[in-house]
Amino acid sequence: MRRADFNSPQSGEKIVILGGGITGLTVAWELSKNSQLPVLLIEKNVSTGGLAGSFHRRDRIFDFGSHRIHEQYDPEVLGIIRELLGDELLKRPRRGQIRIQGKFLNYPPAITQVLTSFGLAQGIRLVRDFLLSNNFFFIPHRATLPTPRTSFEEYATRAVGKSLYESFYRPYALKLWGVSPAELSFEPAVSRVRKFELRAVWKELKNKATGATSHFFYYPARGFGQIAEKIQERFIDNGGEILFESSVERLELKNDSEIEAIHLETGEGESRRLSASLLISTAPIEVLHQLVCSALGVGETAELGLSWRSLRILYLFTPDKIPSVQETYYFPESDVIFGRVSEPAKYSPFLNQFEEKTALVIEIPCTFGDQIWNLEDEVIADRCIDDLRRLKILSPGPTKDSEYFSRRIKNLYPVYELGWREKLDEALRRFNSIKNLYSLGRSALFLHCNVDHCMSMALKLARHLSDKKKTHADWERSLNDVFNLSLHE
């Protein structure tokens, strides 16, 4: 592994990228193809990939939760992933299920299945409210455009009707984000109610009539982190450098408008100064905001006020798994502690093979510092096992020879509370006042987005920077496209 050589002269300027997640890796790789300046990536951990990475334990590969690659990915990104992985990109059947009001439906659930699976009386209510909603075609369109004060609850109710909202969307939002949908902004609801639009209904009916289906996904044979590993290899081959276990301590500005150098601490505890022609941050927005505020001398305003939802991931290895074809189960309601359960061996036969045991990846939404976040592994495993028995995913009776361990992810899901965009825009205005600073990526822009969105925005920025006709102001304007892509897809 090539690393930055700090014994060489330090006067030479570099392109510096903070964060080696999938966004940072992609923009570093793309810039390294043509840049006249050396490209240095700084990563605080011992490996790259971030949430889209993998880790090893007892010579076995594990992912950080459940990922998948869809046919609907950005076409260019999907093409890049195919080229990177070749035969190691597996096509897998999608056979997930979601449990709603005690019933298991196929995931993603068909609209007709949702409207007809819960008995005659409730079915009539669901269909009636849906037909009277502002989404349906023969009712005069009464909907008004959402405003920054439009809530998730208001938007979803208006789109699908009160009964569908109360039955499905409200419990889902409460579990995922941990706050009332009346306190959430409308943006996360946009993509989640889209399947109830007329064109989605028509497409589903058409596919059902013709037998067409797209119920499959792609997955890297050796774990999702294989994508990051391949990009890292290409970046290094292009002369790129990576400094692991390092973090930026402060920024050195010139005239409060340009980064002149960054000061960092290496894994060995050494302090270094690097001249930076360009700084691209994919670090969490709070980290960059603190650095910028300190450099500008406005540290007292560094608190952003943006909230995140956390995750506990329990990795359970048990001989008690009841055989099934499902690779993933979803549980949006509060009577089950977890939100999603995945069986990695059904994503790839090369993953997590245990003799006489099945590996399960169990995701439990929580908030940093709350009861679930602080539970001992044994306690959270017992609660998960009890729920899995009740759901008939595990066999009833005493647990046999099971093993488990857990991971915690502090800031995973942005909580889009009402007023979030104003807080974000205030931070972006500060960032944009520094002409050679760019922020990019899921945690840097407070986005809930997929890997293809991250890679797509990374390619977009790299090409923007390579075009001498483009200005920083042009990129600021293009950020709206980035937000629309990530929030509304």
C-alpha positions as CSV (number, residue, x, y, z in Angstrom):
1,M,0.0,0.0,0.0
2,R,1.5,3.4,-1.0
3,R,1.1,6.1,1.5
4,A,1.9,9.8,1.6
5,D,5.7,10.3,1.9
6,F,6.0,13.1,4.5
7,N,9.8,12.9,4.4
8,S,9.6,14.6,1.0
9,P,9.6,18.5,0.7
10,Q,6.4,19.9,2.0
11,S,6.3,23.1,-0.1
12,G,4.6,21.4,-3.1
13,E,0.8,21.9,-3.3
14,K,-1.6,19.0,-3.4
15,I,-5.2,18.3,-4.0
16,V,-6.4,17.1,-0.6
17,I,-9.5,15.0,-0.1
18,L,-10.9,14.4,3.4
19,G,-12.6,11.0,3.9
20,G,-12.1,7.7,2.1
21,G,-15.7,6.6,1.8
22,I,-17.1,5.8,-1.6
23,T,-17.6,9.5,-2.5
24,G,-14.0,10.5,-1.5
25,L,-12.5,7.5,-3.3
26,T,-14.5,8.1,-6.5
27,V,-13.6,11.8,-6.7
28,A,-9.9,11.0,-5.9
29,W,-9.8,8.4,-8.6
30,E,-11.4,10.6,-11.2
31,L,-9.1,13.5,-10.4
32,S,-6.0,11.3,-10.4
33,K,-6.6,10.5,-14.1
34,N,-5.7,13.9,-15.4
35,S,-4.5,16.1,-12.5
36,Q,-1.2,17.9,-12.8
37,L,-1.0,18.1,-9.0
38,P,-0.6,15.1,-6.7
39,V,-3.8,13.9,-5.1
40,L,-3.8,12.9,-1.4
41,L,-6.7,11.2,0.4
42,I,-6.8,11.5,4.2
43,E,-8.8,8.8,6.0
44,K,-9.3,8.6,9.8
45,N,-9.8,4.9,9.8
46,V,-7.5,2.0,8.9
47,S,-9.3,1.3,5.6
48,T,-11.4,3.0,2.9
49,G,-15.0,2.4,1.9
50,G,-16.8,4.0,4.9
51,L,-20.4,2.7,5.2
52,A,-20.0,1.1,1.7
53,G,-17.0,-0.8,2.9
54,S,-16.5,-4.2,4.4
55,F,-14.5,-5.5,7.4
56,H,-13.0,-8.8,8.4
57,R,-13.5,-10.8,11.5
58,R,-12.1,-14.3,12.0
59,D,-11.2,-14.4,8.4
60,R,-14.8,-13.8,7.3
61,I,-16.2,-10.8,5.4
62,F,-18.9,-8.6,6.8
63,D,-20.7,-5.5,5.4
64,F,-22.0,-2.5,7.4
65,G,-25.6,-3.4,7.1
66,S,-27.6,-4.4,4.0
67,H,-26.6,-2.9,0.6
68,R,-27.5,-3.8,-2.9
69,I,-27.0,-2.6,-6.5
70,H,-30.2,-2.1,-8.6
71,E,-30.8,-2.1,-12.3
72,Q,-32.2,1.4,-11.8
73,Y,-28.8,2.8,-10.7
74,D,-27.3,5.7,-12.6
75,P,-26.3,4.1,-15.9
76,E,-22.8,5.4,-15.9
77,V,-22.2,4.4,-12.3
78,L,-23.6,0.9,-13.0
79,G,-21.3,0.6,-16.0
80,I,-18.3,1.6,-13.9
81,I,-19.2,-1.0,-11.2
82,R,-19.6,-3.7,-13.9
83,E,-16.2,-2.8,-15.4
84,L,-14.5,-2.8,-11.9
85,L,-16.0,-6.1,-10.8
86,G,-16.5,-8.1,-14.0
87,D,-17.6,-11.7,-13.2
88,E,-17.4,-10.8,-9.5
89,L,-20.7,-8.8,-9.8
90,L,-23.4,-11.4,-9.2
91,K,-27.0,-11.1,-10.3
92,R,-29.3,-12.3,-7.4
93,P,-33.1,-12.8,-7.1
94,R,-34.9,-10.2,-5.0
95,R,-37.2,-12.1,-2.6
96,G,-37.6,-9.7,0.4
97,Q,-40.7,-9.4,2.5
98,I,-42.1,-6.6,4.6
99,R,-44.3,-7.2,7.7
100,I,-47.3,-4.9,8.0
101,Q,-50.0,-5.3,10.6
102,G,-48.9,-8.9,11.2
103,K,-48.9,-9.9,7.5
104,F,-45.8,-10.5,5.3
105,L,-46.0,-8.9,1.9
106,N,-43.5,-9.1,-0.9
107,Y,-41.0,-6.3,-0.9
108,P,-41.3,-3.8,-2.5
109,P,-45.0,-4.4,-2.0
110,A,-47.3,-4.2,-5.0
111,I,-49.9,-1.4,-4.8
112,T,-52.7,-3.8,-5.4
113,Q,-51.3,-6.1,-2.7
114,V,-51.2,-3.3,-0.2
115,L,-54.8,-2.2,-0.9
116,T,-56.3,-5.7,-0.8
117,S,-54.4,-7.7,1.9
118,F,-56.0,-6.5,5.2
119,G,-59.6,-7.6,5.1
120,L,-62.6,-6.2,3.4
121,A,-63.4,-3.3,5.8
122,Q,-59.9,-2.0,6.0
123,G,-59.4,-2.6,2.2
124,I,-62.4,-0.4,1.5
125,R,-61.1,2.3,3.7
126,L,-57.6,2.2,2.1
127,V,-59.0,2.2,-1.5
128,R,-61.5,5.0,-0.7
129,D,-58.9,7.3,0.9
130,F,-56.5,6.5,-1.9
131,L,-59.0,7.4,-4.6
132,L,-59.9,10.6,-2.7
133,S,-56.3,11.6,-2.3
134,N,-54.7,14.3,-4.5
135,N,-52.7,11.7,-6.3
136,F,-55.4,10.1,-8.2
137,F,-56.3,11.1,-11.7
138,F,-60.1,11.6,-11.8
139,I,-60.2,13.9,-8.7
140,P,-59.7,17.6,-9.4
141,H,-56.1,18.4,-8.4
142,R,-56.3,20.3,-5.2
143,A,-52.7,19.8,-4.1
144,T,-50.5,22.8,-3.5
145,L,-46.8,22.8,-3.9
146,P,-45.0,21.9,-0.7
147,T,-43.2,24.7,1.2
148,P,-40.3,24.5,3.7
149,R,-43.0,24.2,6.4
150,T,-44.8,21.3,4.8
151,S,-44.5,18.2,7.0
152,F,-43.9,14.5,6.1
153,E,-47.4,13.8,7.6
154,E,-49.1,16.5,5.6
155,Y,-47.4,15.5,2.3
156,A,-47.9,11.8,2.7
157,T,-51.5,12.1,3.8
158,R,-52.3,14.3,0.9
159,A,-50.6,11.9,-1.5
160,V,-52.0,8.5,-0.4
161,G,-54.9,9.2,1.9
162,K,-55.2,9.1,5.7
163,S,-55.7,5.4,6.0
164,L,-52.6,4.4,4.0
165,Y,-50.6,7.1,5.9
166,E,-51.7,5.9,9.3
167,S,-51.2,2.2,8.4
168,F,-47.9,2.3,6.7
169,Y,-46.0,5.6,6.5
170,R,-46.5,6.9,10.0
171,P,-45.0,3.8,11.8
172,Y,-42.2,3.6,9.2
173,A,-41.2,7.2,9.8
174,L,-41.4,6.9,13.6
175,K,-39.1,3.9,13.6
176,L,-36.6,5.1,11.1
177,W,-36.2,8.7,12.3
178,G,-37.4,8.5,15.9
179,V,-39.6,11.6,15.7
180,S,-43.2,12.3,14.8
181,P,-43.8,12.7,11.1
182,A,-45.5,15.9,11.9
183,E,-42.1,17.3,12.9
184,L,-40.3,16.0,9.8
185,S,-40.0,18.0,6.6
186,F,-41.8,16.6,3.5
187,E,-38.7,15.8,1.4
188,P,-38.2,12.1,2.6
189,A,-41.9,11.5,1.8
190,V,-41.5,12.4,-1.9
191,S,-39.9,9.2,-3.1
192,R,-41.7,7.0,-0.6
193,V,-45.2,7.8,-1.9
194,R,-44.2,7.8,-5.6
195,K,-45.3,4.2,-6.1
196,F,-48.9,5.4,-5.5
197,E,-48.8,7.9,-8.4
198,L,-50.9,7.1,-11.4
199,R,-48.0,6.2,-13.6
200,A,-46.7,3.8,-11.0
201,V,-50.1,2.2,-10.7
202,W,-50.3,1.9,-14.5
203,K,-46.8,0.4,-14.8
204,E,-47.5,-2.2,-12.1
205,L,-50.8,-3.3,-13.8
206,K,-49.0,-3.4,-17.1
207,N,-46.1,-5.5,-15.7
208,K,-48.6,-7.8,-14.1
209,A,-50.5,-8.3,-17.3
210,T,-47.4,-9.0,-19.4
211,G,-45.5,-11.0,-16.7
212,A,-42.6,-8.5,-16.8
213,T,-40.5,-8.3,-13.6
214,S,-37.3,-6.7,-12.4
215,H,-37.1,-8.5,-9.1
216,F,-33.4,-8.9,-8.9
217,F,-30.3,-7.0,-7.8
218,Y,-26.6,-7.1,-8.2
219,Y,-24.0,-7.8,-5.5
220,P,-20.2,-8.0,-5.3
221,A,-19.2,-11.6,-4.7
222,R,-16.7,-10.7,-1.9
223,G,-18.8,-8.2,-0.1
224,F,-20.0,-4.7,-0.9
225,G,-16.6,-3.2,0.1
226,Q,-15.1,-4.9,-3.0
227,I,-16.2,-1.8,-5.0
228,A,-14.2,0.5,-2.8
229,E,-11.2,-1.8,-2.9
230,K,-11.2,-1.8,-6.7
231,I,-11.5,2.0,-6.8
232,Q,-8.7,2.3,-4.3
233,E,-6.4,0.1,-6.5
234,R,-7.1,2.2,-9.5
235,F,-6.4,5.4,-7.6
236,I,-3.1,4.1,-6.3
237,D,-2.1,2.9,-9.8
238,N,-2.7,6.5,-11.0
239,G,-0.1,7.8,-8.5
240,G,-2.7,8.7,-5.8
241,E,-1.6,8.6,-2.2
242,I,-3.6,7.6,1.0
243,L,-2.8,8.6,4.5
244,F,-4.7,6.4,7.0
245,E,-5.5,6.9,10.6
246,S,-5.1,10.7,10.3
247,S,-7.4,13.7,10.9
248,V,-7.3,17.4,10.1
249,E,-6.8,19.5,13.2
250,R,-7.2,23.0,11.7
251,L,-7.3,24.9,8.4
252,E,-5.0,27.8,7.6
253,L,-6.7,30.5,5.5
254,K,-5.4,33.4,3.4
255,N,-7.6,36.5,3.6
256,D,-10.4,34.4,5.1
257,S,-11.3,33.3,1.6
258,E,-8.8,30.6,0.5
259,I,-7.3,27.6,2.2
260,E,-3.5,27.9,2.2
261,A,-2.7,24.8,4.2
262,I,-4.1,22.1,6.4
263,H,-2.7,21.0,9.7
264,L,-3.3,17.3,10.5
265,E,-2.3,14.7,13.0
266,T,-1.1,11.3,11.8
267,G,-1.8,7.9,13.4
268,E,1.7,8.2,14.9
269,G,0.7,11.4,16.7
270,E,2.8,13.6,14.5
271,S,1.6,17.1,13.5
272,R,2.0,17.9,9.8
273,R,1.3,21.0,7.6
274,L,0.3,20.5,4.0
275,S,0.0,23.1,1.3
276,A,-3.4,22.6,-0.4
277,S,-4.3,24.0,-3.8
278,L,-7.7,22.4,-3.4
279,L,-9.6,20.8,-0.4
280,I,-12.5,18.5,-1.0
281,S,-14.3,17.4,2.2
282,T,-16.5,14.3,2.4
283,A,-16.1,14.4,6.2
284,P,-19.3,14.8,8.3
285,I,-20.7,18.2,7.9
286,E,-20.3,19.0,11.6
287,V,-16.5,18.3,11.3
288,L,-16.0,20.6,8.4
289,H,-18.2,23.3,9.9
290,Q,-16.2,23.3,13.1
291,L,-13.0,23.6,11.2
292,V,-14.3,26.4,9.0
293,C,-15.8,28.3,11.9
294,S,-12.5,28.0,13.9
295,A,-10.5,29.2,10.9
296,L,-12.9,32.2,10.4
297,G,-12.8,33.0,14.1
298,V,-16.6,32.4,14.7
299,G,-16.3,29.3,16.8
300,E,-19.3,30.3,19.0
301,T,-21.6,29.7,16.0
302,A,-20.2,26.3,15.1
303,E,-23.2,24.4,16.4
304,L,-25.3,23.4,13.4
305,G,-28.4,22.0,15.1
306,L,-28.8,19.2,12.5
307,S,-29.9,15.8,13.9
308,W,-28.9,12.2,13.0
309,R,-30.4,8.8,13.6
310,S,-28.0,6.1,14.7
311,L,-27.9,2.3,14.1
312,R,-26.9,-0.8,16.0
313,I,-26.0,-3.7,13.8
314,L,-26.2,-7.2,15.4
315,Y,-24.4,-10.0,13.6
316,L,-26.0,-13.2,14.7
317,F,-24.8,-16.8,13.8
318,T,-27.4,-19.4,14.7
319,P,-28.4,-22.9,13.8
320,D,-32.0,-22.0,14.5
321,K,-32.8,-20.2,11.3
322,I,-35.9,-21.6,9.6
323,P,-35.1,-22.3,5.9
324,S,-36.6,-19.7,3.5
325,V,-35.9,-18.1,0.1
326,Q,-36.1,-14.6,1.6
327,E,-32.8,-12.7,1.7
328,T,-34.2,-9.7,3.5
329,Y,-37.1,-8.9,5.9
330,Y,-38.3,-5.4,6.7
331,F,-40.1,-4.4,9.9
332,P,-41.4,-0.8,9.9
333,E,-43.6,-1.2,13.0
334,S,-42.7,-0.7,16.7
335,D,-43.7,-4.1,18.0
336,V,-40.3,-5.4,16.6
337,I,-37.0,-4.0,17.9
338,F,-35.2,-4.2,14.5
339,G,-36.0,-2.6,11.2
340,R,-34.3,-5.0,8.8
341,V,-32.9,-8.5,8.9
342,S,-30.6,-9.8,6.1
343,E,-29.1,-13.2,5.3
344,P,-25.7,-12.4,3.6
345,A,-25.3,-15.9,2.1
346,K,-28.3,-15.1,-0.1
347,Y,-26.6,-12.0,-1.3
348,S,-23.4,-13.9,-2.2
349,P,-22.6,-17.6,-1.6
350,F,-19.1,-16.5,-0.8
351,L,-20.1,-14.5,2.3
352,N,-20.3,-15.6,5.9
353,Q,-20.4,-19.4,5.4
354,F,-20.6,-21.1,8.8
355,E,-20.9,-24.8,9.3
356,E,-24.4,-25.6,10.5
357,K,-25.0,-22.0,11.3
358,T,-26.8,-19.2,9.4
359,A,-25.4,-15.6,9.6
360,L,-28.0,-12.9,10.0
361,V,-27.4,-9.1,9.9
362,I,-29.9,-7.3,12.1
363,E,-30.3,-3.5,11.9
364,I,-31.8,-1.7,14.9
365,P,-32.5,2.0,14.5
366,C,-31.7,4.1,17.6
367,T,-30.4,7.5,18.7
368,F,-26.9,8.1,19.9
369,G,-26.8,7.7,23.7
370,D,-30.3,6.2,24.1
371,Q,-31.2,2.9,25.7
372,I,-30.8,0.8,22.6
373,W,-27.4,2.4,21.8
374,N,-26.2,1.6,25.2
375,L,-27.5,-2.0,25.5
376,E,-25.0,-4.8,26.1
377,D,-24.6,-7.2,23.2
378,E,-26.1,-10.0,25.2
379,V,-29.2,-8.0,26.0
380,I,-29.8,-6.8,22.5
381,A,-29.1,-10.3,21.1
382,D,-31.7,-11.8,23.5
383,R,-34.3,-9.2,22.4
384,C,-33.6,-9.8,18.7
385,I,-33.8,-13.6,19.2
386,D,-37.1,-13.4,21.0
387,D,-38.6,-11.3,18.2
388,L,-37.2,-13.6,15.5
389,R,-38.8,-16.6,17.2
390,R,-42.1,-14.8,17.5
391,L,-41.9,-14.0,13.8
392,K,-41.1,-17.6,12.9
393,I,-37.8,-16.6,11.3
394,L,-36.0,-18.7,14.0
395,S,-37.2,-22.0,15.4
396,P,-39.1,-21.8,18.7
397,G,-37.6,-23.1,21.9
398,P,-34.3,-22.6,23.7
399,T,-31.6,-21.0,21.6
400,K,-28.9,-23.4,20.6
401,D,-25.2,-22.7,20.0
402,S,-25.5,-19.1,18.8
403,E,-22.8,-16.4,18.5
404,Y,-23.1,-12.7,18.0
405,F,-21.3,-9.3,18.1
406,S,-22.5,-5.8,17.3
407,R,-21.4,-2.6,15.7
408,R,-22.6,1.0,16.3
409,I,-22.9,3.7,13.7
410,K,-23.4,7.1,15.3
411,N,-24.6,9.3,12.4
412,L,-26.3,7.3,9.7
413,Y,-29.7,8.7,8.7
414,P,-30.2,12.5,8.5
415,V,-33.3,13.5,10.4
416,Y,-35.0,16.1,8.2
417,E,-36.8,18.0,10.9
418,L,-38.7,21.1,9.8
419,G,-36.3,23.9,9.2
420,W,-33.3,21.6,8.4
421,R,-32.6,23.2,5.0
422,E,-32.1,26.6,6.5
423,K,-29.5,25.3,8.9
424,L,-27.8,23.4,6.1
425,D,-27.8,26.4,3.8
426,E,-26.2,28.5,6.5
427,A,-23.3,26.0,6.7
428,L,-23.0,25.9,2.9
429,R,-22.8,29.7,2.7
430,R,-19.8,29.5,5.1
431,F,-18.1,26.8,3.1
432,N,-18.7,28.6,-0.2
433,S,-17.1,31.7,1.1
434,I,-13.8,29.8,0.7
435,K,-13.1,29.5,-3.0
436,N,-10.9,26.4,-3.0
437,L,-13.1,24.3,-0.7
438,Y,-15.8,21.9,-1.8
439,S,-17.9,19.6,0.3
440,L,-19.4,16.5,-1.1
441,G,-21.1,13.2,-0.2
442,R,-23.7,11.7,2.1
443,S,-22.5,12.9,5.5
444,A,-20.9,16.1,4.2
445,L,-24.2,17.3,2.6
446,F,-26.6,15.8,5.1
447,L,-28.1,13.4,2.5
448,H,-29.9,10.1,2.7
449,C,-28.7,8.7,-0.6
450,N,-27.5,5.5,-2.2
451,V,-24.0,4.5,-3.4
452,D,-24.8,5.4,-7.1
453,H,-25.8,8.9,-6.0
454,C,-22.5,9.3,-4.1
455,M,-20.5,8.1,-7.0
456,S,-22.5,10.2,-9.5
457,M,-22.0,13.4,-7.6
458,A,-18.2,12.6,-7.2
459,L,-17.9,12.2,-10.9
460,K,-19.8,15.4,-11.4
461,L,-17.5,17.4,-9.1
462,A,-14.3,16.0,-10.6
463,R,-15.4,16.9,-14.1
464,H,-16.5,20.4,-12.9
465,L,-13.0,21.0,-11.5
466,S,-11.4,19.7,-14.8
467,D,-13.4,22.3,-16.8
468,K,-11.4,25.5,-16.7
469,K,-14.5,27.5,-17.7
470,K,-16.4,26.4,-14.6
471,T,-16.4,28.5,-11.5
472,H,-17.1,27.8,-7.8
473,A,-20.4,29.7,-8.3
474,D,-21.4,27.2,-11.0
475,W,-20.9,24.3,-8.6
476,E,-23.0,26.1,-5.9
477,R,-25.9,26.3,-8.4
478,S,-25.4,22.7,-9.5
479,L,-25.8,21.5,-5.8
480,N,-29.5,21.9,-6.2
481,D,-29.4,19.0,-8.8
482,V,-27.5,16.9,-6.3
483,F,-30.1,17.5,-3.6
484,N,-33.0,16.8,-6.0
485,L,-31.4,13.6,-7.2
486,S,-30.7,12.3,-3.7
487,L,-33.8,13.4,-1.9
488,H,-36.4,12.7,-4.5
489,E,-35.2,9.5,-6.1
